[in-house]
Amino acid sequence: MIARLKAARDWDAKAYQQFSRLRQRPVNELLDRVELNNPKYIHDLGCGTGIATQLLARRWPHAQLHGIDSSAQMLNEARGLPIKASWKHCDLLDWRPEQPADLILAAAVLHFIDGHDTLLPRLLGQLNPGGCLAAHMPDWRDALWYRLMLDTLEDGGPGGTPLGTPQLRQRMAARPLLTLEDYYRLLAPLTTSLDIWETEQLQVVDGKSPVYDWVKVSALRPVMQALDSEEQARFIYHYLMRVHKHYPQEEDGHTLFAFKRIFIVATV
């Protein structure tokens, strides 16, 4: 019998912190390419529990630091950090800074928002001259674990039927990210310097179901929110079966989890 589960409507801040060291690594890689000496106004979009915000505070301790997130639970966790920052509960589509920014950091958030051809130019428009937009975005649409999720939505229901609505399956199969070349074509005319690159990190993770533990707090949230309790239980059961088959533990007990990301550092 498959147990009934209840979908969380907000982010699970504690679960998100489980892999905080690995989530911090791409932020370090991104900030290493940011060449700003003394930014005064810094905004951390999608700040979550403040993993990146802490790094910003450490590097530029005299800046006015603002963390923005749409999750009240994540912000409650961030407010407990021993750093000087203001925190704002806000949908990023509605966000406008009170004054132009010197640095806008968007770490692992923009991939959740469609319309990058208008979104990124709008963000650049919120910068002071010489200001910088620094973003990294998981590029998971071709990842094995993501394809397993799509497969489970297609046949995880009773008798191999689909789970959820056709709109949900279409939404999850969509590709909001652009190619590296298209990001260049979009941003180059609007910037004085532009650095775009892609990495694939082999993450070595631990736990009973570490790949599922990683993706359930971010990529799978739209799925869990759209399914009813019985569908959630069926999805988790069949998805875990597939994930465990394709991501087995190594002989040393670790699990290998390749993860690809796109990075952008754009200066106006």
Salt bridges, closest charged atoms under 4 A:
GLU77 OE2 - LYS14 NZ 3.33
ASP142 OD1 - ARG175 NH1 3.12
GLU154 OE2 - ARG169 NE 3.84
ASP155 OD2 - ARG242 NH2 2.89
ASP182 OD1 - ARG185 NH1 2.81
ASP195 OD2 - ARG33 NH1 2.74
ASP206 OD1 - HIS254 ND1 2.38
ASP213 OD1 - LYS216 NZ 3.60
GLU230 OE1 - ARG4 NH2 3.77
GLU230 OE2 - ARG234 NE 3.81
